Structure formats: C-alpha cells, structure tokens
Amino acid sequence: MSNQIETTFLVQLEDRDRQTVFWRAILVAPMVFFIASFAVDTWDSDWNTVTYGLFVLPVMLALAFRGTYPSYLLAFNKSFFELLNRVWAYITLLNDQYPSIEASDSVKITYPEINEGKTLSRGLPLIKWAMAIPLYIVGCFYALYAFLMLVLAWFNIIFNGNLPESCADVLVRTSQYWNRVYGYAVLLVTDEYPTFSL
C-alpha cells in the first residue's frame, strides 16, 4: 500500500448535462456555504481558509506530544476531505453528480495505514507546512494549467456535450497532486514527501 493519499474520481466523458454545466458555479453555492460553515472565522483567518474546516492544530499537537493520530479526528478529516473532493469534482466538471453530504462513489480516497504499529514522526508535523513550500509553488503552475483545461472543457461540454479525455486527465491528475500535498502538509497522514510529478 502506498504511503500517500490516493484519489479516484468518477469521470463522465460523454452525454453531459449542458445546462447544469453552464450554471455550475451557481448550483454549487449551497455546498460551498455548507463547507464554509465548518471553518470558524473563515472570512477573517487565513489559517482556517487554508484548512477548510479540517482539524489540523489538534492533530499536530497530538502527534507532537502523544505520538498518535486520534482516531476520531482521523475519521472526521477523512469524511470531510472526501466531501471537499466531491464538491471539487463537481466544480471542475469531472461529472454531473451533485455532491452528496454523505459518502458516494463519485470520489474514493484511500489513506495510508495509520495505527499503533505504524507511528508518525513527532517533530515533522511542526515543520511539514514549511517543507511543502516547493510543492505549493509547483502546484500553482499545475493549477494554472488545470484552470486553462477547465475553461476548454467548459466550452467543449457546452457546445459538444462531451468532456475531452485530455482535459479530464489534467484535472484529475492535478487534483490528485494537491491531495497528496494536503495529505502530507495539512492532514498529516504521512511522513513520505510527495513527488513533484503529476
């Protein structure tokens, strides 16, 4: 099993719903408000904006002082991160399935095994965010490329009703890249440094 977060998206290439794609930014607004309700002071604090309501500081402290990842925080972070990815898959036009607040088959995220037998570093969680700065920089270039492909995909779906496979591939791989970075630097589920490649 990999020591990184692995993400699988349900991708719908053909027979797309053109109307929901055209109005996607408006249709997803209730889900965005729902997610924002988990982040206290979302509009005032940069840290909460980055973590999107995930429990990061309690996990960091538990790892640093106790050497364990609390199971209840892991369960919440897993579920909430999958919700974020379901909304993201809908926003990035990967499928027409409206994101559910419950688990669904549109996104499957597999986490590295975390248990008593496999311990995570105690000191690394305190500096992972800084060690990930090169990953963020590279990820910004990937995100720009993915945004251009998203615009191309949007026009293609509006006019043809199909999502080009090349656009879908870039959007999926960019999302997978960012999920690996989040798994390392934010969710703190692995000590293995993610690769820079898509």
FENSUL-V340818 format. One record per residue. N is the residue number from 0. RES is the residue in one small letter. D_LAST is the distance of its C-alpha to the last C-alpha in whole Angstrom. Layout:
BEGIN
N:RES:D_LAST
N:RES:D_LAST
END
This chain:
BEGIN
0:m:19
1:s:16
2:n:16
3:q:13
4:i:14
5:e:12
6:t:13
7:t:14
8:f:15
9:l:18
10:v:17
11:q:21
12:l:21
13:e:24
14:d:27
15:r:26
16:d:28
17:r:29
18:q:31
19:t:29
20:v:26
21:f:28
22:w:29
23:r:26
24:a:26
25:i:30
26:l:29
27:v:27
28:a:29
29:p:31
30:m:28
31:v:27
32:f:30
33:f:30
34:i:27
35:a:28
36:s:31
37:f:30
38:a:29
39:v:32
40:d:33
41:t:30
42:w:31
43:d:33
44:s:30
45:d:27
46:w:26
47:n:27
48:t:25
49:v:22
50:t:22
51:y:23
52:g:26
53:l:24
54:f:27
55:v:25
56:l:28
57:p:30
58:v:28
59:m:27
60:l:31
61:a:31
62:l:29
63:a:31
64:f:34
65:r:34
66:g:31
67:t:30
68:y:28
69:p:31
70:s:30
71:y:31
72:l:29
73:l:26
74:a:27
75:f:27
76:n:24
77:k:22
78:s:24
79:f:24
80:f:20
81:e:20
82:l:22
83:l:20
84:n:17
85:r:20
86:v:21
87:w:18
88:a:17
89:y:21
90:i:20
91:t:17
92:l:19
93:l:17
94:n:21
95:d:24
96:q:25
97:y:26
98:p:25
99:s:27
100:i:28
101:e:29
102:a:26
103:s:25
104:d:23
105:s:21
106:v:18
107:k:18
108:i:17
109:t:17
110:y:18
111:p:19
112:e:23
113:i:25
114:n:28
115:e:31
116:g:31
117:k:27
118:t:28
119:l:25
120:s:26
121:r:29
122:g:28
123:l:24
124:p:24
125:l:26
126:i:24
127:k:20
128:w:20
129:a:21
130:m:19
131:a:16
132:i:17
133:p:14
134:l:11
135:y:13
136:i:14
137:v:10
138:g:9
139:c:12
140:f:11
141:y:8
142:a:11
143:l:13
144:y:12
145:a:11
146:f:15
147:l:16
148:m:15
149:l:16
150:v:20
151:l:19
152:a:19
153:w:22
154:f:24
155:n:23
156:i:24
157:i:27
158:f:29
159:n:28
160:g:27
161:n:24
162:l:20
163:p:18
164:e:16
165:s:14
166:c:14
167:a:13
168:d:10
169:v:8
170:l:10
171:v:9
172:r:6
173:t:6
174:s:9
175:q:8
176:y:6
177:w:9
178:n:11
179:r:10
180:v:11
181:y:14
182:g:15
183:y:16
184:a:17
185:v:19
186:l:20
187:l:20
188:v:20
189:t:18
190:d:19
191:e:16
192:y:14
193:p:10
194:t:8
195:f:7
196:s:4
197:l:0
END
